[in-house]
Amino acid sequence: DRRGRGGRGEPAAGGDRFLNGDSIYGEPVTGPVARTLDVRGLSYLNVPYGEAIRFVSGGREFAWRFNGLDHRRVDLQQLAPVGFIAQPLPIYIGPDLRYRN
């Protein structure tokens, strides 16, 4: 993994992207995911670092792997396709256990 600590690049000052243009929250996924979630009715979501999730809402879907920086909060609206979700949905990304002391 080329992002964050341990040789993974540094985020641009004040931005949500690394200097190479990658998101600090992770990346879109086209392959297998750990779980699929219908976001309707959720008020927040805790996600383990590195997990890939398929999000579903009103017949639309997209998948995201949370493997950017750990210990972050991001609104699903920032990651989802435009119009995917009408209200904010905070996602709390857990710690990257590779860097536990």
Phi, psi and omega in degrees: 000132188259010184252159171066217183292168174064040177088014184266030177073164182240147179289151173293147182304122175072005183254176177249022177228148172286166180301334179277000178097349178289149177290141176286353182263348181136215186206154175297152182235138174246349182262207182298150178233160179285326181201162177241132182235131169275119187281347179297128179091349177281143176252340175194172181211131172262131184232127173294143177304136177090349182287142174255130183230138171263123179259135181236139178202116176054042178085356176256157178206156171204161182235147183217138173254125183270074184234028175275245175267147179271176180053050181236160171240134178219147176273133180305329179300334179286335185260329188283158172301152180305131178082002182295319182221137186274333184242157178299144175222099181291138176241128180254115183271127182286179182287151172277106187293348176293340184249021176290143177265000000 
